[in-house]
């Protein structure tokens, strides 16, 4: 899915980031539309990574004031940035949607030590379906109301409303974090053949064209999005009490630091 020359360029940039900042990258993945499965030919490469400093870096009076992100400007369509391990695990504790998607990405660039496997193993215990539904509902609403109710609409925005709505259905049905690949969510539309056919047609267009551009709305997609948003205005969200997970996150944090 990632051309060999692009992958090599990304790996070189990740190695340079490790050297420049004196960190060890624990996990580096592709995020965004390429990981979701509906990238256009000219889509950026959204490289996201988790890194750890040497243990003594965290033993500091000014720890809270220290920068905990590494960011680089986009060069040659490669958008590369990462989070410090402690920041990442604190966000994981809050079911941060970006972190949850990164650890599930199907496109892996680097993986070192036990961080990635440890985080994935903790995902069922840490993840809050309530938070996930709230996030995906808001994402779908923002994209639909902001882009898809005009006379002419940017067709690519349909995927930024459909994927979150199907992710909500996944959480409701399975009680777990939704996979990030769009294709894995489509079985949730079984029994709606016209809707599936329209989505498949739009997917083929997006994968083939640099930019879908503006077009008239797709009636079946608008109707589905409106129904789902209306249903989710007053969702019946089961509040599940999560176990004590901070100690497990601390254990993973300490394990990663001992691997230095």
N, C-alpha and C positions, 0 to 999 in steps of 0.2 A: 504493500500500500504506500510505502515511502520509497521514492527512488533511491538507489544505492548511493549516488553521489550526494544527495541531500542528507541522507542519514549520516554519512561520513563527515560532512560539514558540521552537522549538529553535534556529533560526538566530539569533534575537535573543539567546538565552542564550549561544551560542557567541561572538558578537561582544562581548558584555559580558565574557566570560572573557578574551578577547584584551586588552581594554582594562584590565581589573582587574589582570592579571598581567604586562602588557607582553610578550606572546608573540604568535607568528603560528601559527595552526592550519594544519597541512599536510594533514591528513586527518581527516574526521569521518564516522562511519558508524553504522548501527544494528547492534547485536549482539543475541545472545539469540534468544528464540523467534520474534520477528518476522522476523529475518533467516533463521532456520532454516526458516521456512515452516509453523510449527504454533502460531501465537499464538492465544490466546483473545481474545474481544472486550475484556476488561479487563486484558490484559497490559500491563506497564510498557513504556515506550520506553527501551531501554538504549542510550544515546548514548555512544559511545567516540571519543576523538580523540587524535591525536598532534600535539604543538606544539613549536615551537623558540623559544628565547630569542634575543636579540641575540648575535652572536658573542662579545663580550667577557664575557658571563655565564659562558662555559665556561673562560675564562682566569683561573682563580681558585685560590688556595691551598686554599680550603675547599670546592672543588667537590664532593667526596664527601659533605660534610655538608649540602649544599643540598637542599632538597625538590625531588623530581623527579616529583611527581604533582600534579594539580589535581582536587579532589573537591568535589562539591556534594551537599547532602541532596536526597532525592527530593521533588519538588514537583509536584503535578498529574500524577502517574504518569510523570514524566520523570526518569530516573536518568542523570546526566551526570557523566562523569569522564574524565580523560585522562592520558597519559604524556608526559614530556619525550622529545625526539628521541633523545638519547644513551641513555637508559634503554631506549627502545623497540628501538633497534638492537642493544643488548647482549642483550636478551631474544630478539630475532630470531635472533641468532647461536646461541642455545641452543635454537632451534626452539620457543620458547614458544607453546603452543597458542592462547592468547588473541590474541596478535599475529597469528599465521598466519590466524586466522579473521577478524580485523578487516580485513586488507588484501584479503580475498576477499569481503567483505560485498557483497551485491547492492543494498543500500540505502545510497546515498551522500547525505550532507548537504553536505559541503564538501570541496574538493580544491584545494590551492594548490601551485604549483611542481612539481618533478619527483619529490617523495618517493614518492608512491603508485605511480607507474609504475615507478620505480627499484626499489622493494621487491618489486613483483610480478615484475619481470624477474629478480631475484636468487633468488626463491623456489625454483626447481628446484635451484640450486646449494647453497643454505643449508640447506634442509629435511632433517631426519633422519627417515626413515621409522621407524627403530627407536624413536626418542623418541615419535613420533606413535602408534605401536601401543601402547607402554607406557601413554601417557596415556589413550587411548580405552578400552583394556582395563580400566584402573583405574576410570574413570568409569562404565562399564557395570556392573562388579562392585559398586561402591558403591551405585548406584541399585537394582540388582536385589536384592541381599541386604538392603538397608536398607528397601525399600518393597514389593517385589512377590512376597514369598513367604508373605504372611499369608492368612487366610481372606477378608479384604476388603482391597482394595488401591486406592491412588490411581491412577486410570487414566492421568493425564497423565504419570506417572513411566515409563510404557512408552517414551515418546519419548526420555527421558533415558538409556535403556539401548539402544534400537534404533539411534538415530543414531550413537553411538560405535561400535557393533559393525559397522554398515555402513561407517563410515569406515575401520575396520580392513580390511575386505574391499577397499575402494578402494585403500588403500595397498599391500596385497598384490598386487592385480591390476595396478595401473598404476604403482606405484613413485613416486607423487607425492602431495603434500598433497591431502587430500580436499576437495571443495567443501563449503560449509557448508549449502547448501540440501538439506533432507531429500529432496525430490522427485528430485533428481539422483542420489541413491544407490539408489533403489528398483529400478533395472534389475539390480542385483546380486542380486535375489531372483527373477529369471526362473526358471521351472521350479517355483516354489512358489506356485501360484495361491491356495490357501486362506489362506496366510500373508499374501499381498498383499491379499486381500479383507478380512481382519480388520484390517489396518493402515489400509486406505482407510476402513473404517467408523469406526474410532476417530478418524481425522483429521477426518472430517466432524463428529463429535460435538464435538471439541475446538475447532474453528473456530467452531462455532455457540453454544457454551455458555460462560458466564463462568467456570464451574468444573465440571470433570467429576465431582468427588467420588469417593466410595468405591464399589467394585463387586466382584463376584467376579472372580478372575483370569481372563484369557483363555488357555485351555489351549495354543493354537497358539503364542502369543507367548512364554509361559513355556518351552515346549519348545525353541523356537528359541534363546532367550537362554541357556538352560542348555547346549545343545549347543555354542554358540559359546564360552561361557566355559570349558567343559571343553577344547575344542580349543585355546584360547589359554593354557591353563595352562603349556604347554610349547611355545611358538610356535617355528617355524623361521624366524627373522628373518634375512634377508640383511643382513649388515653392509656397507654401502657406504661406502667411504672418500671423504669429501667433499674437494673441492679447497680450496685456500687462499682463504678467503672474507673474512677480516678486512680485507684491503686493499681489497676491493670495498665492504665496509660502511663503512670509513673514507672512501672516495671519495664514497659517497652522503651521508654525514654532512657532509663539507666542501662538497659541491655545494649542499646545502640551506642551509647557513649563508651561502654567497655570494649566495644569492637574496634575502637580507634587504634 
